[in-house]
Amino acid sequence: MKVVIFDMDGTLLDSQKDITISVNYVRKTNYNLKPLSEKFIVEAINMEVRNLPYLFYETEIYEDTARDIFEDHYYRQCIKNPYLYDGIQSTLEALLKKNIKMSVATNAPTKFAKRMLTHLDVAHMFDIIVGADYVNASKPSPKMIEYILKSYNFEHNKHEAWMIGDNSKDMLSAQNAGINSAFAIWGFTPESNHDIVIDTPKDILDIIL
């Protein structure tokens, strides 16, 4: 058995426009702050260590009112502009034809992940779509990966598993779970200081099949 676990934002799809719109909505509505750029917001999200409430809203604590406003707005906003990266659809279809098990592990809340992937008509290709809220731990914790592997009755000495992501936290979560990883440079973090780097979604087929 082979298992491929995908990160979502910056790996399967580009969601930065909608994330930026919703963050800026909260800045204006709750804090009367000027808008931030897409570049700043995406870079902040992908930092290994950061305080997002401070970076986004200039407050040390993510206040409940801000969280509620963001989640309400983003639930409506998140399906307005996302798109699959070129080659993702055909790559997923090719993996399915080879009976590769596929799931999604994202630091985004599960409800947003399922909504966006359903909107883009690929949710049905994945056995499990799980967000950090589901296991109460975000990457680089291995908990999401471990949850997915357990659902497959995965055995490390018999089976093969890969994490595909665009962030060092994805790579660390794979390492912490004891599985392989490949870094996607087409996403939000075009760095390349990783053992296995892939330039296009099609390259996934070369390492998995």
C-alpha positions as CSV (number, residue, x, y, z in Angstrom):
1,M,0.0,0.0,0.0
2,K,1.1,3.5,-0.8
3,V,-0.3,6.6,0.9
4,V,0.1,10.2,-0.2
5,I,-0.9,13.0,2.2
6,F,-1.2,16.4,0.8
7,D,-1.0,19.8,2.4
8,M,-3.8,22.0,1.0
9,D,-3.0,25.8,0.9
10,G,0.0,26.4,-1.4
11,T,0.2,22.7,-2.4
12,L,-3.1,21.7,-3.9
13,L,-4.7,25.1,-4.3
14,D,-4.0,28.8,-4.2
15,S,-6.1,30.5,-1.6
16,Q,-4.1,33.6,-0.8
17,K,-6.5,36.1,-2.3
18,D,-9.4,35.0,-0.2
19,I,-7.3,34.7,3.0
20,T,-6.1,38.2,2.5
21,I,-9.6,39.6,1.9
22,S,-10.9,38.0,5.1
23,V,-7.9,39.1,7.2
24,N,-8.2,42.6,6.0
25,Y,-12.0,42.5,6.7
26,V,-11.2,41.7,10.3
27,R,-8.5,44.4,10.4
28,K,-11.0,47.0,9.2
29,T,-14.1,45.8,11.1
30,N,-12.6,45.0,14.5
31,Y,-9.5,47.1,14.7
32,N,-9.8,49.9,12.2
33,L,-6.4,49.0,10.7
34,K,-5.2,49.5,7.1
35,P,-5.1,46.5,4.8
36,L,-2.1,44.2,4.5
37,S,-0.7,42.8,1.2
38,E,-1.1,39.2,0.1
39,K,2.6,38.8,0.2
40,F,2.9,39.8,3.8
41,I,0.0,37.6,4.9
42,V,1.2,34.5,3.1
43,E,4.7,35.0,4.4
44,A,3.4,35.4,7.9
45,I,1.3,32.3,7.7
46,N,4.2,30.2,6.5
47,M,6.7,31.3,9.2
48,E,7.8,28.5,11.4
49,V,7.5,30.6,14.5
50,R,5.1,33.6,14.6
51,N,2.4,35.4,16.5
52,L,-0.3,35.8,13.9
53,P,-2.7,37.9,16.1
54,Y,0.1,40.4,16.5
55,L,1.2,40.3,12.8
56,F,-2.3,40.6,11.5
57,Y,-4.2,42.6,14.2
58,E,-1.5,44.1,16.3
59,T,-2.7,42.3,19.4
60,E,-0.9,39.6,21.4
61,I,-4.0,37.4,21.8
62,Y,-6.4,36.2,19.1
63,E,-9.6,37.6,20.6
64,D,-12.8,35.6,20.3
65,T,-14.6,38.4,18.5
66,A,-11.9,38.6,15.9
67,R,-11.9,34.8,15.4
68,D,-15.6,34.7,15.0
69,I,-15.7,37.6,12.5
70,F,-12.9,36.0,10.5
71,E,-14.4,32.5,10.5
72,D,-17.9,33.8,9.5
73,H,-16.4,35.9,6.7
74,Y,-13.9,33.4,5.4
75,Y,-16.5,30.6,5.3
76,R,-18.4,32.7,2.7
77,Q,-15.2,34.1,1.1
78,C,-13.1,31.0,0.8
79,I,-14.8,29.6,-2.3
80,K,-14.8,32.8,-4.3
81,N,-11.3,32.8,-5.8
82,P,-9.4,29.6,-5.0
83,Y,-8.0,27.5,-7.9
84,L,-6.1,24.3,-8.2
85,Y,-2.5,24.7,-9.3
86,D,-1.7,23.6,-12.9
87,G,-1.3,19.9,-13.0
88,I,-2.9,19.0,-9.7
89,Q,-6.1,17.7,-11.2
90,S,-4.4,15.3,-13.6
91,T,-1.9,14.2,-11.0
92,L,-4.6,13.3,-8.6
93,E,-6.4,11.4,-11.3
94,A,-3.3,9.5,-12.2
95,L,-2.6,8.5,-8.6
96,L,-6.2,7.3,-8.2
97,K,-5.9,5.1,-11.3
98,K,-2.9,3.4,-9.6
99,N,-4.9,2.8,-6.4
100,I,-2.8,5.2,-4.4
101,K,-4.4,6.2,-1.1
102,M,-4.8,9.9,-0.8
103,S,-5.7,12.2,2.1
104,V,-5.3,15.9,3.1
105,A,-3.7,17.2,6.3
106,T,-4.0,21.0,6.6
107,N,-3.5,23.5,9.4
108,A,-6.6,25.2,8.1
109,P,-9.9,24.3,10.0
110,T,-11.5,21.1,8.6
111,K,-14.7,22.9,7.6
112,F,-12.9,25.3,5.4
113,A,-10.8,22.6,3.8
114,K,-13.8,20.4,3.0
115,R,-15.7,23.4,1.6
116,M,-12.9,24.5,-0.7
117,L,-12.0,21.1,-2.0
118,T,-15.6,20.3,-2.6
119,H,-16.1,23.6,-4.4
120,L,-13.1,22.7,-6.7
121,D,-14.6,19.2,-7.2
122,V,-11.7,17.2,-5.9
123,A,-12.8,16.4,-2.3
124,H,-14.2,13.0,-3.5
125,M,-10.6,11.9,-4.5
126,F,-9.4,11.9,-0.9
127,D,-10.2,9.3,1.8
128,I,-9.7,11.8,4.6
129,I,-9.6,15.6,4.8
130,V,-8.5,16.7,8.2
131,G,-7.5,20.0,9.7
132,A,-5.5,20.9,12.8
133,D,-8.7,21.5,14.7
134,Y,-9.7,17.9,14.3
135,V,-6.7,16.6,16.3
136,N,-6.1,19.7,18.3
137,A,-2.6,20.1,16.9
138,S,-1.1,21.8,13.9
139,K,1.9,20.8,11.8
140,P,4.8,20.3,12.6
141,S,3.0,18.0,15.0
142,P,2.7,14.5,13.5
143,K,-0.8,14.1,14.9
144,M,-2.8,14.6,11.7
145,I,-0.5,12.3,9.7
146,E,-0.7,9.7,12.5
147,Y,-4.5,9.9,12.5
148,I,-4.6,9.4,8.7
149,L,-2.1,6.5,8.8
150,K,-4.0,4.8,11.6
151,S,-7.2,4.9,9.5
152,Y,-5.4,3.0,6.7
153,N,-4.0,0.4,9.2
154,F,-0.6,1.6,8.0
155,E,2.5,-0.4,8.9
156,H,5.8,1.3,8.6
157,N,7.7,-1.9,7.7
158,K,5.3,-2.9,5.0
159,H,3.8,0.2,3.5
160,E,5.0,3.5,2.0
161,A,3.8,7.0,2.8
162,W,4.6,10.5,1.6
163,M,3.8,14.0,2.7
164,I,3.6,16.6,-0.1
165,G,3.8,20.2,1.1
166,D,5.1,23.7,0.4
167,N,6.3,24.5,3.9
168,S,9.0,23.4,6.3
169,K,6.3,22.6,8.8
170,D,5.0,19.9,6.4
171,M,8.4,18.4,6.1
172,L,8.9,18.4,9.9
173,S,5.5,16.8,10.4
174,A,6.5,14.0,8.0
175,Q,9.8,13.5,9.8
176,N,8.1,13.5,13.2
177,A,5.7,10.8,11.9
178,G,8.4,8.7,10.3
179,I,7.3,9.0,6.7
180,N,8.8,10.4,3.5
181,S,8.3,14.0,2.3
182,A,8.7,16.1,-0.8
183,F,8.8,19.9,-0.9
184,A,6.6,21.6,-3.6
185,I,8.2,24.8,-4.8
186,W,5.2,25.9,-6.8
187,G,3.3,27.0,-3.7
188,F,3.5,29.8,-1.1
189,T,7.1,29.1,0.0
190,P,9.5,28.7,-3.0
191,E,12.4,27.6,-0.9
192,S,14.5,24.5,-1.8
193,N,16.6,23.6,1.2
194,H,15.0,20.1,1.5
195,D,16.1,16.6,0.6
196,I,13.5,16.0,-2.1
197,V,12.2,19.0,-4.0
198,I,9.6,18.9,-6.8
199,D,9.1,21.6,-9.4
200,T,5.6,20.6,-10.7
201,P,2.7,18.4,-9.5
202,K,3.6,15.9,-12.3
203,D,6.9,15.3,-10.5
204,I,4.9,13.6,-7.7
205,L,4.2,10.8,-10.1
206,D,7.9,10.2,-10.6
207,I,8.6,9.6,-6.9
208,I,5.4,7.8,-6.0
209,L,4.7,5.4,-8.9
